[in-house]
Structures are given as C-alpha cells and as structure tokens.
C-alpha cells in the first residue's frame, strides 16, 4: 500500500459506462485530491478486485448488465462489512435510495448531482472509513502494548507509560491524511513528535517546518502559498511557498495558537478546499502535504474566548496528542540527564563525569517550568563548568534555590515538602536532600550547616565524603 496517496486505501469506481468512469476519476483527482482510485467496468470483476486490493470504499452504479448494483451491494456488505459503499445511480427515486441505505449503503447520490456535493459526500465517507480503521488499529496496539516502528521515536528519550501511549496513538493515525494537533508546554519536545509523525507516515516528500508566531497576514500568505512574479512590489521573480516545498511530505506549523484571525481564515480554507492560490495567481494548486500543527496554548479556551476560530479548531483536532510535561515523567529525568551530559561532554571534548546520587532526587522535586529544554540547558551549563571526576551540583543548586525562594502557593498540596504526584523518596534520599539544603543555605559552610541540621560537624563531613565517593 502506498500511503503517500490520498486516501490510505483504494477507492473502487464501478460503472458500465467508460465515459462516466473517466469523468468521475478526473473530478475526484482534480477537485478532491483523491488519487488512489481503481476502475471497474464489468460488474463480474468487482469481488475479485476487492479480494486482491486494499479497497476501503466502493462507488457503485445500480443499473448494470451481468451483476446488478443491488446484488453487489448485498455481497459486499455480507462478505466485507468493513468496506463502505456509496451508490451513484442515474435513478432519482427516493424509494430506491431508502432501500439501498437499508441494505447497508453509506450514502446515495444521483449522477446529475452537482460536483461539490458529490465530492464532499465521498470525502465524508473516506474520513469515516479512516477513523474506523484508526480506531481498530489503536485498539489493537493498546491491547498488545506494541510499537511496530520504535525507530521513529529514537530521538525521544523516555520510559514513561504516558509517552508510550502517545507513540502507539501516532502509529495508528500515521497513514491518515488528516491534520494532527500536538499540544504541550514549551520545551516538551513537540518538534520531535512532528518528526516522528513524518517518519511514521513514510512519505516521499520532506518535513517542512515554520514557526507562525509573529507572522502578519501578508507574510503568512507569502510564506505558505508563495507568489508569482510581479505579485507585489519587489516580487521580481516567482517563489514557491512552503506548501509546495512540502508536497508529498509534511507541513509543520508551530505555535499555531498565535496565528492572526485573517491568517486563520486562509488556513481554514486551505484545509477545507484542499487547494490554495499563490499570490498573484488565479490558478489554484492542490495541497499535497499532510498538515501537522503544535501549540503550547489552550486552544479550546481560546476558541471559547473568540481568539481562535471554532471551525478551524475542530478541523485541526481530528487527531490530537497531548505531550506530558517533564514534572509528570519523573522516571525520565535520570535518563535525560545522562543523555544531555554525554551530549555536552562530546561537544565540549570532555569526559562525562559521575553524577551524584542525590542529584536525580533533587531534580525530581523541581517543577521544571522549561521542561526537557530546561534540563538540557542545565546539563550543558553544568558540563561547561565541570572540573573534577564528580559532577558539581552548583548549577542545579542555584536553580533550586531560586525555585524555593519564590512565593509559596496557597494550596495545601503545594505547601508539602515533596510533590504529591510523585512517589515519596526513601529515608536515605531524604537525608541527602536535607544535607544538600543545609549546605545550600549555609553557602558551603560545614560548621553552620551542621548547626542547621542539629548534628556534629565531623558527622556531616563524614556524610559528605561518603556521598562524593559514590
């Protein structure tokens, strides 16, 4: 199956009139962007084609020699209930239409029906079929707890169950042509998720990324749609837009929540019609890229407030994934820390140091407002200042000190010593935390730190030496 084509399954056209088959194929390709099409003029061949090919939708004429459309409809519904059937007949009879629907047809159109209505009906049926297939695939993956293409997520360092669920969902929706919305706080790795979606979709084109935050309407249109020569002052030559550059691939629009109202209208029209006009052109071009968007904002609230179009919001959220913040992925912190320290060591030409065992415990109780991006910056900063075998905790201590110096929240949960959403540390880990906190408050003065802890200075010194030797 070539999933570069739309839809991800074949559409079979069945009619005994060659001229109608040709004209319908052309309309579906040019107006609907549907080009995974099979044609059948002899109704006796239909069941054989369905058995051989990956057919998901059949457009079926009723009045044909040899095997009638009604008989074929009953055979398809009985033998292949997962395949959708749309009747396209020359008979404009309500009774016939109702009868076909009762037999299991998804919809009924008369051949004289206007093209727009016919294309929208077929697109609607394709969308329903794709959603059904995705739901089946998603259910299978969750039940078997498998990833078929783990290599697509190789750049994402995680052992979190929530992230694994995200990966399984992305695998199930990868063949779809519908948009994907990636939601998550700044720094959680939304662009890495977009790269994984592109890799999973196995598209022949490129992944083209653009941050749309701050783009005014004219710049947005020119960036995405491109322009013809002479379209505006200074346009001395034609330029292809990012949509054209992403043909056959993926167009990733980051920070979609910052898009202006005027640009939202243009994006909505692009997704609805599947076509666009380069600036200065009166000839439309087809959208041949999958659209993936990302935002750190609450688009549901923005559309309720009137800052984001409701119709665009529902177009974009056909497939939505929410990336959990780092503070909810406690087990990933040691993995990411090791990875970033090694990355920094390679870049700086140093050996990766030993990580103090209390450091992951300290970091596990930090809120990480900057998420994975912040942890990476801390690791690189610590590595740049590193001089001995054991990694210095000074960089991390400064950040934690700033965090504890912030005004305390009013809620009871946030007054607690440890994050209530995480497992309690062991007594040994609590002791290490208290020692580090005392040393931090005493600014490295062991005599003062021992008084804060209520233990002797030799006992504190012994504990510090033991920690450093590990």
LINLINCOR-V134040 format. One record per run of one state. SS is the DSSP state (helix for helix, strand for strand, loop for the rest). FROM is the first residue (numbers start at 1). TO is the last residue. If there is no record, write none. Layout:
ss: <SS/SS>
from: <FROM/FROM>
to: <TO/TO>
This chain:
ss: <loop/strand/loop/helix/loop/strand/loop/helix/loop/strand/loop/helix/loop/strand/loop/helix/loop/strand/loop/helix/loop/helix/loop/helix/loop/strand/loop/helix/loop/strand/loop/helix/strand/loop/strand/loop/helix/loop/strand/loop/helix/loop/helix/loop/strand/loop/strand/loop/strand/loop/strand/loop/helix/loop/helix/loop/strand/loop/helix/loop/helix/loop/strand/loop/helix/loop/helix/loop/strand/loop/helix/loop/helix/loop/helix/loop/helix/loop/helix/loop>
from: <1/10/15/18/33/37/41/43/53/55/61/69/80/84/90/94/104/107/111/115/145/150/154/161/174/180/184/190/202/207/212/217/226/228/239/241/242/246/250/255/256/259/261/274/275/277/279/280/285/287/290/296/299/305/310/317/319/323/326/329/332/349/354/355/357/365/371/386/390/391/394/406/412/416/427/442/446/454/457/470>
to: <9/14/17/32/36/40/42/52/54/60/68/79/83/89/93/103/106/110/114/144/149/153/160/173/179/183/189/201/206/211/216/225/227/238/240/241/245/249/254/255/258/260/273/274/276/278/279/284/286/289/295/298/304/309/316/318/322/325/328/331/348/353/354/356/364/370/385/389/390/393/405/411/415/426/441/445/453/456/469/470>
